[in-house]
């Protein structure tokens, strides 16, 4: 349903005894619950009524626009932001929201940069603008300005782990060997409740299915003990459960784990950094799966060694990584991309697995997701612990 089709007969009149601000807050809360329950039409009606109750306030406008973006109704969301800006041209959140929408459309990249710059100039604490603006500037050949914005982000919010991480991703400082726990946790905590829709929608995420296509022909010994490293919301759970006598999930993000628990598929879920979990766990597994997890690690040697230690003889490690297209030598065999994720060279992955003690290694190059409408090349990797 489009906003122009929405009913307004239930909106309070000017003479209502109900305090408009109180009613607006109640409607916004109702919209949140309705959307979480999948009642999208009702959620939209509540947002529209809240917006009318508040007289077109900033909070209602922002929440309505964000809702429309989540429903992939960018044109309608842009119209909400434009109406907000017509009333208040200096509204930094509206400039930000409109700039983020336009960033997804190449024909509007110049306008997107203009809006994002304006948002940051009015409010330097609007974290969501820095990386998209830097990405657009880098694509436009304006790397120095991109780095200046990222440096401004770090100077404004030095405690934000994402600021330093993306400055390194754009080449403004040396890349760490792995993303920090705070960066990973912060990245996924914020997006947990809309994560599956994002992956299955514009990102066209296929890693779990592609991984299982390679796993099942090799995992032939019947149901076994399976470890899902970086399980997130449990997208691999439905694919793994039919083949698992015991299914364990590990992730840093507690909001993600809450959603995984709601699936009712995992026998155990642990909130932990995967390396620490592997080093301290005593349970042995017949299969370890890591879909889109090792992309937050540069150096892979230690996680391969720790994975081998947790596998029964003859058991398998199955994972995905993003594939670096760099043909020349890379220090450590990896690079930190502007996406904030690591890309690995095929040869370095195979060498690290062999050094850890794996054999029967296979690496399949394929697209695992999209980024800015472009296919992201990855590797589907299988490696076996020698029997005996």
C-alpha positions in Angstrom: 0.0 0.0 0.0 1.3 3.4 -0.9 1.2 6.3 1.5 -1.2 8.2 -0.8 -3.7 5.3 -0.5 -3.7 5.3 3.3 -6.8 6.0 5.4 -6.7 8.9 7.8 -10.1 8.8 9.4 -8.7 7.5 12.7 -6.3 10.4 13.1 -7.1 12.6 16.2 -8.8 15.9 15.6 -7.4 19.2 16.9 -10.0 19.1 19.7 -9.0 15.6 20.9 -8.5 15.3 24.6 -5.7 12.8 23.9 -2.3 14.4 24.0 -0.9 14.3 20.4 2.6 13.5 21.4 1.6 10.7 23.6 -0.6 9.2 20.9 2.2 9.6 18.4 4.6 7.7 20.6 2.0 4.9 21.1 1.4 4.6 17.4 5.2 4.5 16.7 5.6 1.7 19.2 2.6 -0.1 17.7 4.2 0.1 14.3 7.4 -1.4 15.6 5.6 -4.4 17.0 3.4 -4.8 13.9 6.4 -4.8 11.6 8.2 -7.3 13.8 5.2 -9.6 13.6 5.1 -9.2 9.8 2.0 -7.1 9.7 3.4 -4.6 7.2 0.2 -2.9 6.2 -0.8 -2.3 9.8 2.7 -1.0 10.6 2.5 1.5 7.7 -0.9 2.7 8.8 0.4 3.3 12.4 3.4 5.2 11.0 1.2 7.4 8.8 -1.2 8.1 11.7 1.7 8.9 14.0 3.1 11.3 11.4 -0.2 13.1 11.1 -0.7 13.2 14.9 2.7 14.8 15.3 2.0 17.3 12.6 4.7 15.9 10.2 7.5 15.8 12.9 11.0 14.7 12.2 10.8 11.4 14.2 7.7 10.2 12.4 9.1 11.2 9.0 12.3 9.4 9.6 10.7 6.2 10.9 8.3 6.1 8.0 11.0 6.6 5.4 13.2 4.0 7.0 10.3 1.6 7.0 9.7 2.2 3.3 13.4 1.6 2.6 13.2 -1.7 4.4 10.3 -2.7 2.1 12.5 -1.7 -0.9 10.1 1.2 -1.7 12.9 3.7 -2.4 10.9 6.1 -4.5 8.3 6.6 -1.7 10.9 6.9 1.0 12.7 9.6 -1.1 9.5 11.5 -1.3 9.1 11.5 2.5 12.6 12.8 2.9 12.1 15.5 0.2 8.9 16.7 1.9 10.8 16.8 5.2 13.6 18.8 3.5 11.1 21.2 2.0 10.0 22.1 5.5 13.5 22.1 6.9 16.3 22.3 4.4 19.0 21.9 7.1 17.6 18.6 8.5 20.7 16.5 8.6 18.9 13.1 9.1 16.8 13.8 6.0 19.8 14.8 4.0 21.5 11.6 5.2 18.5 9.4 4.4 18.0 10.8 0.9 21.7 10.5 0.2 21.8 6.9 1.2 18.9 6.0 -1.1 20.5 7.8 -4.0 23.8 6.0 -3.4 22.2 2.8 -4.7 21.5 4.4 -8.1 24.6 5.2 -10.3 22.7 7.9 -12.2 22.3 9.8 -8.9 25.7 9.3 -7.4 26.7 13.0 -7.8 23.6 14.1 -6.0 24.1 11.4 -3.3 27.6 12.8 -2.6 26.2 16.3 -2.4 23.5 15.2 0.1 25.9 13.1 2.2 28.4 16.0 2.4 25.7 18.4 3.5 24.5 16.0 6.2 28.0 15.6 7.6 28.7 19.3 7.5 25.6 19.9 9.6 26.1 16.9 12.0 29.5 15.2 12.1 28.1 12.5 14.4 26.0 11.0 11.7 28.0 7.8 11.5 26.0 6.2 8.7 27.1 8.8 6.1 30.9 8.3 6.3 31.5 5.0 4.6 28.9 5.4 1.8 30.3 8.8 1.0 33.9 7.5 1.0 32.8 4.6 -1.3 31.2 7.0 -3.8 34.3 9.3 -3.7 36.6 6.4 -4.2 34.6 5.2 -7.2 34.7 8.8 -8.6 38.5 8.8 -8.3 38.5 11.2 -5.4 40.5 9.0 -3.0 42.1 11.8 -1.0 38.7 13.4 -0.1 37.5 9.9 0.8 40.3 9.5 3.2 39.8 13.0 4.7 36.1 12.1 5.5 37.2 8.8 7.1 39.9 10.7 9.1 37.2 13.2 10.2 35.1 10.2 11.4 38.0 8.8 13.4 38.8 12.2 14.9 35.1 12.9 15.8 34.5 9.5 17.2 37.8 7.8 18.1 36.0 5.2 20.2 34.1 3.9 17.2 35.8 0.7 16.1 34.4 1.1 12.6 36.2 4.4 12.0 39.7 3.0 12.2 38.6 -0.2 10.5 37.3 1.5 7.4 40.2 4.0 7.3 42.4 0.9 7.0 40.1 -0.6 4.4 40.6 2.5 2.2 44.3 2.4 2.6 44.7 5.2 5.1 46.5 3.0 7.6 47.9 -0.6 7.7 45.2 -3.3 7.7 45.0 -5.4 10.9 45.2 -9.2 10.6 41.6 -9.5 11.6 38.6 -7.3 12.4 38.3 -6.4 16.0 35.6 -8.0 18.1 34.0 -4.6 18.8 33.8 -3.9 15.0 32.2 -7.3 14.2 29.8 -7.1 17.2 28.7 -3.6 16.4 28.2 -4.4 12.7 25.8 -7.2 13.3 24.1 -6.0 16.5 22.7 -3.0 14.7 21.3 -4.9 11.7 20.2 -8.1 13.4 16.4 -7.7 13.1 16.5 -6.8 9.4 19.6 -8.9 8.5 17.8 -11.8 6.8 15.7 -9.5 4.6 18.8 -7.6 3.6 20.8 -10.7 2.7 18.0 -12.4 0.8 16.9 -9.1 -0.9 19.3 -6.7 -2.5 22.4 -8.7 -1.6 21.1 -12.0 -3.1 23.2 -13.9 -0.5 23.7 -17.5 -1.5 26.6 -18.8 0.6 24.6 -21.3 2.8 23.1 -23.1 -0.2 26.3 -23.0 -2.3 28.2 -24.4 0.7 25.8 -27.2 1.3 25.9 -28.2 -2.3 29.6 -29.0 -1.7 29.2 -30.4 1.8 26.5 -33.0 1.3 28.3 -35.2 -1.2 31.2 -35.6 1.2 29.3 -35.6 4.6 28.0 -39.1 4.0 28.4 -40.8 7.4 24.9 -40.1 8.6 23.9 -37.5 11.2 26.9 -36.1 13.1 27.9 -33.3 15.5 28.0 -30.1 13.5 29.5 -26.7 14.5 28.2 -23.6 12.8 30.9 -20.9 13.2 29.5 -17.4 12.9 26.0 -18.7 12.8 24.4 -15.3 12.9 20.6 -15.5 12.7 20.9 -19.2 11.9 20.5 -19.1 8.1 22.5 -22.3 7.8 20.4 -24.0 10.5 17.6 -25.4 8.3 20.1 -26.8 5.9 22.3 -28.4 8.6 19.7 -29.7 11.0 18.6 -32.7 8.9 22.2 -34.0 8.9 23.1 -33.2 12.5 22.7 -35.3 15.6 23.8 -32.2 17.5 24.0 -28.7 16.1 26.0 -26.0 17.9 26.1 -22.3 16.8 28.7 -19.7 17.8 28.5 -16.0 17.2 29.7 -12.7 18.7 26.4 -10.9 18.3 23.8 -11.7 21.0 20.9 -10.1 19.1 21.8 -12.4 16.2 21.9 -15.4 18.5 18.4 -14.5 19.9 17.1 -14.8 16.4 18.9 -18.1 15.8 17.5 -19.5 19.0 14.0 -18.6 17.9 14.4 -21.0 14.9 14.4 -23.9 17.4 17.1 -25.8 15.5 20.2 -25.4 17.5 21.0 -27.7 20.5 23.5 -25.1 21.9 24.3 -21.5 21.0 27.4 -19.7 22.4 28.1 -16.0 22.4 31.9 -16.0 21.7 34.6 -15.0 19.4 35.2 -18.0 17.1 38.9 -18.2 17.8 38.4 -18.2 21.5 35.7 -20.7 21.3 37.8 -23.1 19.2 40.7 -22.8 21.6 38.7 -23.5 24.8 36.1 -26.0 23.6 36.5 -29.6 24.4 33.8 -31.1 22.1 34.8 -32.8 18.9 32.8 -32.3 15.7 32.2 -34.3 12.5 31.7 -31.1 10.4 32.5 -27.4 11.0 30.8 -24.9 8.7 31.7 -21.2 8.4 29.5 -19.3 5.9 30.6 -15.7 5.3 32.5 -15.8 8.6 36.2 -15.9 7.7 35.7 -12.7 5.7 36.3 -10.8 8.9 39.7 -12.6 9.3 42.8 -11.7 7.3 45.3 -14.2 8.6 43.6 -17.7 8.5 46.4 -19.9 9.8 45.4 -20.0 13.4 41.7 -20.5 12.8 42.6 -23.5 10.5 44.8 -25.0 13.2 42.1 -24.6 15.9 39.4 -26.0 13.6 41.6 -29.1 12.9 41.9 -29.7 16.6 38.1 -29.7 17.1 37.5 -32.1 14.2 37.3 -35.9 14.4 39.7 -37.8 12.1 38.2 -37.8 8.6 35.9 -34.9 9.4 35.4 -31.8 7.2 35.8 -28.1 7.4 33.6 -26.2 5.0 33.7 -22.4 4.6 33.4 -19.4 2.2 35.8 -16.5 1.8 35.8 -13.6 -0.7 38.2 -14.0 -3.5 40.9 -11.4 -4.2 41.3 -10.6 -7.9 44.8 -9.1 -7.2 47.3 -11.1 -9.3 50.4 -9.9 -7.7 51.7 -11.0 -4.3 49.8 -9.7 -1.2 51.3 -9.7 2.3 49.8 -12.7 4.0 47.8 -13.5 0.9 44.9 -11.2 1.9 43.6 -7.6 1.5 41.1 -5.5 3.4 38.5 -4.3 0.9 36.5 -1.0 1.1 33.5 -3.2 2.1 35.3 -3.8 5.4 35.6 -7.5 4.6 38.8 -9.4 3.8 39.5 -10.9 0.4 41.9 -13.9 0.1 44.0 -15.2 -2.7 43.2 -18.8 -3.7 46.7 -20.1 -3.4 47.2 -18.6 0.1 44.0 -20.3 1.4 45.2 -23.6 0.1 48.7 -23.2 1.5 47.3 -22.3 4.9 45.1 -25.3 5.0 47.9 -27.6 4.0 50.2 -26.1 6.6 47.5 -26.7 9.3 47.3 -30.4 8.3 44.3 -30.6 6.1 44.1 -32.6 2.9 41.5 -33.4 0.1 41.2 -29.6 -0.3 38.8 -28.2 -3.0 38.3 -24.5 -3.8 35.4 -23.5 -6.1 35.3 -20.0 -7.4 31.8 -18.5 -7.6 29.6 -15.5 -6.8 28.3 -15.6 -3.2 26.5 -12.3 -3.0 26.1 -8.8 -4.5 27.5 -5.5 -3.4 26.3 -2.3 -5.0 24.5 -4.4 -7.6 27.7 -6.1 -8.6 28.6 -9.8 -8.0 31.1 -10.5 -5.2 33.4 -13.3 -6.2 34.1 -15.9 -3.5 35.6 -19.3 -2.8 33.6 -22.3 -1.6 36.2 -24.4 0.3 36.2 -27.9 1.6 39.1 -29.5 3.5 39.3 -32.8 5.4 41.2 -33.8 8.5 43.2 -36.9 7.7 41.8 -40.1 9.1 43.9 -41.6 11.8 
